[in-house]
């Protein structure tokens, strides 16, 4: 039972009663798993750490509502999912946050590219993506660079899958035009990799 503590039900009963030591035990058990999920989603250690703290603030604030008979793992991962969705929605209205998320995604992509020894391509991609309007940039990054589905991105950003698709079509057209001006090897590899 790797996903649960041996005495989880008893700890949850104590947590629901406001026991800080039980909260600490729950924290040490679940924090690494939640952090791993958030890091995978956000590609940023800072943002993952910030959201991890928020997850456990919510758990503590709502501790009297915890039902020890229900899956705590599902409950806490749902809190993490909701906070991540809120973060992506805020990013749509906050340029500074949007840039933090996009920089983290580009950095993640760059590490992937380095395995293929295509640093030029990563730099070229960053320039091309930076030239897109903010919403297109976010949608393209999530779909094409992070491999999320149109439905997932729609849920994250609070838009319909068809709107996601429209952004992808427009972004792809813009990137194709941008990269057409770079008929070198990096540009051709990038066209194949991103626009296939």
N, C-alpha and C positions, 0 to 999 in steps of 0.2 A: 504494500500500500504506500508507494513512494509519494503520491500526491497528498497524503494525509498524515497528520501526526497520530501517534499511537493513542494518545489521550485527548484527541481533538474535541470530542463532544463535551468532555468535562471542562476543557479550557474555554470553549465557546460559552458554556453556562457561566463561568467565572467572568469572562469578558462582558457578557450581557449585563452582569451585575456591577460592572465598572472596575474590575480587578486589573490593575496596571501591569502586574507581572504576567498575567495571562495574555494581555495585549502584546507584551514584549515577546513572549514565546511564539505567538501567532506571527508577529512581525518577522522574527528571525527565520521562521519556516517559509513564509510566503514571499518575503521581499526579493530574494534572488530570482524567483520564477517570474514575478511581476516585472521586475527590472529587465529581465531577458526579453520578455514579450514587448515591452515598451521600446527597448533599444532596437529591436528588429523592425518595429513599426516606424520609429522616428529617425533612426540612424544618427542620433545625437545623444552623447552621454549626459550632457547638461540637461536637455529637455526630458530625457528618461528619468533622471534623478529628481527633477522638479515634480514631474507627474507622479512618481513613486511616493514622494512625500504627501502629495495631495490625496492619493488613494488611501493612505493610512490615516490622514486627517479625517476623511469622510467616514472610514470604519470607526474611528474613535467617537466622532460626533453622533453616529447612529448606533452605537453599541447597545442601547436598550432595546433596539428593534431586531437584534440578531436572533434568529431561530436556530438553536443548536441541532435540531432534527433535520434541517435542510442543508444542502451542499454549500459549505462556506467557500470552497474553491470556485464554484460557479458564480457565487455572489461577488467575491472580490475581483475576479477577472472581468465581470460585467461592469463593475465600477471603473476599472482601468480602461476598458473599451470606451465607455461613455466619456471619460475625461479626455481620451485621445481624440474622439470625434469632436468634442467641444473645442479642443485645441485647433484642429483643422478648420473648423467653422470660424473661429476667431481669426485665424490666419487670413481668411478671405477678406476681413475688414481691417486688418492691421499689417501694414507693409513691413514693419520691422520683424514681426513674428513670421510672416510669410518668407522673408529673406533668410531667417534662421533655419526654417524647415528646408527650404530649397538648397541652401548651402550645405546642409548636412546630407541631403540626398545626392547632390553633385559629388561631394567628397566620397560618399559610399560608392557611387558609380566609378569614380576615378580609381579607387582601389581595385575594383573589378577589372577595369581596363588595364591597369598596370600588369595584371597577370598575363595579359595578351601583349604586353610591351607596346601599348598604343597611347602613350602619354599625349601625343599631339592630338589624337582623336578626342580625348577627354577634354582638352583645352578648347578645341574647336567646338565640341558639343556645348561646353559651358557658355561660350560666346553666343552660339546660335540660340540656345534656350533663354539666355538673359535678354535677348532681343524680343522675345515674345511678350504680349500683354500679360499681366499678373495671373489672371484666372486660367488662361491657356497654359501658362508656364507651370502652374500648380497641377493641373489636370494631366498634362503631358508627362511631367516628372513622376507622378503617382502611377500612371498607366504604363508608360513605356520604359521608364528607368527602374521602377520598383516592381513592375509586373502585376499590379493590382487590376482586378476586373473592373469593367465600367460600373457594375452594380456596387462594388465596394467603394469606389471613388465617389459615386453618387451619394451613398450613405454618409461617407466622411464629410463631404462638402455641402450636403443638404440640397443637391440638385438631381435632376432626373438622369437616368442612363442615356437618354437621347441627347440631352444637353452636353453630357460628358463626351459623347460621340462627336457632336458638332465641334466641340473644342479641339478634339484630337484631329479631326479632318483639317480644320483651319491651321492648327499648329504644325501638322505634318506638311501642309502646302508651304507654309512660311519657311520651315526648316529646309525643305527640298530646294526652294529658291535660294536660301542663304548658302547652303552647301554646294549648290551647283557652281558657285563662284570659287570653289576650292577643288579643282579637278586633280588634286594630288592623291597619293595613296591613302593618307589619313582620311581625307574627305570621302573617298570611295568606300573604304571600310565602314566608316560611320553611316553612310547612306544605306549600306547593306544591313548593318547591325540594327539601326534604329527604325528605318522606314520600310523594312521588309514586311 
